[in-house]
Amino acid sequence: MLLARVEGNLTATRKHPSFEGWRLVICQPIDNAGTPEGVPQVAIDAHGAGMHQRVIISSDGSASRAAVKDPKSPVRWMIIGIVDEIEPGVPV
């Protein structure tokens, strides 16, 4: 799991059938201070995260494939929560 910030929506005219009906977003992993860490990831979003909102993303591919109900889907990342606040001193 990673703390990330939603940086944009992804629009695809052609995509794997398992992505039909799913919102695809670009998530930039960040540290607790909001500084970018690593490369952006494409994730499915069932929670309706807004632009620049902090989210928790998971790379559990099997859980993502279960969510889209396709065991052969290429999906890997998904948003599993929207962050309301981060308590100081508590690691994320």
Short mmCIF file of the C-alpha atoms (twelve columns), coordinates in Angstrom:
data_MODEL
# 
_entry.id   MODEL 
# 
loop_
_atom_site.group_PDB 
_atom_site.id 
_atom_site.type_symbol 
_atom_site.label_atom_id 
_atom_site.label_alt_id 
_atom_site.label_comp_id 
_atom_site.label_asym_id 
_atom_site.label_seq_id 
_atom_site.Cartn_x 
_atom_site.Cartn_y 
_atom_site.Cartn_z 
_atom_site.pdbx_PDB_model_num 
ATOM 1  C CA . MET A 1  0.000   0.000   0.000   1 
ATOM 2  C CA . LEU A 2  1.128   3.518   -0.767  1 
ATOM 3  C CA . LEU A 3  0.011   7.012   0.113   1 
ATOM 4  C CA . ALA A 4  -0.648  8.846   -3.156  1 
ATOM 5  C CA . ARG A 5  -2.270  11.924  -4.661  1 
ATOM 6  C CA . VAL A 6  -4.715  11.795  -7.577  1 
ATOM 7  C CA . GLU A 7  -3.080  13.737  -10.415 1 
ATOM 8  C CA . GLY A 8  -5.478  13.118  -13.296 1 
ATOM 9  C CA . ASN A 9  -8.020  10.991  -15.089 1 
ATOM 10 C CA . LEU A 10 -7.097  8.525   -17.785 1 
ATOM 11 C CA . THR A 11 -9.213  8.308   -20.915 1 
ATOM 12 C CA . ALA A 12 -8.802  5.349   -23.253 1 
ATOM 13 C CA . THR A 13 -10.721 4.813   -26.461 1 
ATOM 14 C CA . ARG A 14 -9.626  1.169   -26.438 1 
ATOM 15 C CA . LYS A 15 -9.022  -0.742  -23.239 1 
ATOM 16 C CA . HIS A 16 -9.188  -4.222  -21.795 1 
ATOM 17 C CA . PRO A 17 -12.839 -5.324  -21.413 1 
ATOM 18 C CA . SER A 18 -12.364 -5.741  -17.644 1 
ATOM 19 C CA . PHE A 19 -11.923 -1.945  -17.323 1 
ATOM 20 C CA . GLU A 20 -15.416 -1.239  -18.720 1 
ATOM 21 C CA . GLY A 21 -17.343 0.814   -16.184 1 
ATOM 22 C CA . TRP A 22 -14.275 1.607   -14.074 1 
ATOM 23 C CA . ARG A 23 -12.788 5.058   -13.623 1 
ATOM 24 C CA . LEU A 24 -9.046  5.050   -14.265 1 
ATOM 25 C CA . VAL A 25 -6.930  7.656   -12.461 1 
ATOM 26 C CA . ILE A 26 -3.261  8.600   -12.357 1 
ATOM 27 C CA . CYS A 27 -1.915  8.446   -8.793  1 
ATOM 28 C CA . GLN A 28 1.435   9.927   -7.757  1 
ATOM 29 C CA . PRO A 29 2.919   8.169   -4.699  1 
ATOM 30 C CA . ILE A 30 3.854   10.728  -2.021  1 
ATOM 31 C CA . ASP A 31 5.467   10.829  1.424   1 
ATOM 32 C CA . ASN A 32 3.734   12.150  4.567   1 
ATOM 33 C CA . ALA A 33 4.728   15.721  3.649   1 
ATOM 34 C CA . GLY A 34 3.192   15.375  0.177   1 
ATOM 35 C CA . THR A 35 6.499   15.190  -1.699  1 
ATOM 36 C CA . PRO A 36 6.359   12.922  -4.785  1 
ATOM 37 C CA . GLU A 37 8.095   9.549   -4.426  1 
ATOM 38 C CA . GLY A 38 8.581   7.222   -7.363  1 
ATOM 39 C CA . VAL A 39 6.638   7.074   -10.600 1 
ATOM 40 C CA . PRO A 40 2.903   7.685   -11.084 1 
ATOM 41 C CA . GLN A 41 0.649   4.623   -11.240 1 
ATOM 42 C CA . VAL A 42 -2.658  4.024   -13.027 1 
ATOM 43 C CA . ALA A 43 -5.315  2.760   -10.617 1 
ATOM 44 C CA . ILE A 44 -8.979  1.847   -10.768 1 
ATOM 45 C CA . ASP A 45 -11.193 4.010   -8.570  1 
ATOM 46 C CA . ALA A 46 -14.474 2.832   -7.096  1 
ATOM 47 C CA . HIS A 47 -14.495 5.529   -4.397  1 
ATOM 48 C CA . GLY A 48 -14.807 8.668   -6.532  1 
ATOM 49 C CA . ALA A 49 -11.588 10.332  -5.396  1 
ATOM 50 C CA . GLY A 50 -11.270 13.944  -6.506  1 
ATOM 51 C CA . MET A 51 -8.399  15.656  -8.230  1 
ATOM 52 C CA . HIS A 52 -5.416  16.203  -5.877  1 
ATOM 53 C CA . GLN A 53 -7.026  14.188  -3.062  1 
ATOM 54 C CA . ARG A 54 -4.762  11.986  -0.979  1 
ATOM 55 C CA . VAL A 55 -5.601  8.304   -1.341  1 
ATOM 56 C CA . ILE A 56 -4.285  4.898   -0.341  1 
ATOM 57 C CA . ILE A 57 -3.497  2.678   -3.309  1 
ATOM 58 C CA . SER A 58 -2.853  -1.053  -3.215  1 
ATOM 59 C CA . SER A 59 -0.784  -3.094  -5.655  1 
ATOM 60 C CA . ASP A 60 -2.539  -6.339  -4.716  1 
ATOM 61 C CA . GLY A 61 -3.223  -7.545  -8.248  1 
ATOM 62 C CA . SER A 62 -5.350  -10.500 -7.152  1 
ATOM 63 C CA . ALA A 63 -7.689  -8.228  -5.155  1 
ATOM 64 C CA . SER A 64 -7.879  -5.825  -8.101  1 
ATOM 65 C CA . ARG A 65 -8.720  -8.670  -10.482 1 
ATOM 66 C CA . ALA A 66 -11.407 -9.865  -8.071  1 
ATOM 67 C CA . ALA A 67 -12.865 -6.336  -7.990  1 
ATOM 68 C CA . VAL A 68 -13.183 -6.231  -11.794 1 
ATOM 69 C CA . LYS A 69 -14.398 -9.862  -11.795 1 
ATOM 70 C CA . ASP A 70 -11.846 -11.039 -14.362 1 
ATOM 71 C CA . PRO A 71 -9.013  -13.379 -13.309 1 
ATOM 72 C CA . LYS A 72 -7.074  -12.519 -16.502 1 
ATOM 73 C CA . SER A 73 -7.376  -8.731  -16.209 1 
ATOM 74 C CA . PRO A 74 -4.151  -6.701  -16.461 1 
ATOM 75 C CA . VAL A 75 -5.271  -4.494  -13.556 1 
ATOM 76 C CA . ARG A 76 -2.802  -4.122  -10.689 1 
ATOM 77 C CA . TRP A 77 -3.393  -0.899  -8.722  1 
ATOM 78 C CA . MET A 78 -6.627  0.215   -7.097  1 
ATOM 79 C CA . ILE A 79 -7.651  2.960   -4.718  1 
ATOM 80 C CA . ILE A 80 -8.687  1.359   -1.446  1 
ATOM 81 C CA . GLY A 81 -9.340  4.521   0.568   1 
ATOM 82 C CA . ILE A 82 -9.516  8.307   0.577   1 
ATOM 83 C CA . VAL A 83 -7.393  10.009  3.257   1 
ATOM 84 C CA . ASP A 84 -9.203  12.568  5.427   1 
ATOM 85 C CA . GLU A 85 -6.215  13.528  7.557   1 
ATOM 86 C CA . ILE A 86 -2.831  12.271  8.685   1 
ATOM 87 C CA . GLU A 87 -2.069  12.408  12.407  1 
ATOM 88 C CA . PRO A 88 1.358   13.850  13.177  1 
ATOM 89 C CA . GLY A 89 3.854   11.231  14.300  1 
ATOM 90 C CA . VAL A 90 1.826   8.286   12.988  1 
ATOM 91 C CA . PRO A 91 3.533   6.465   10.099  1 
ATOM 92 C CA . VAL A 92 1.439   5.871   7.008   1 
# 
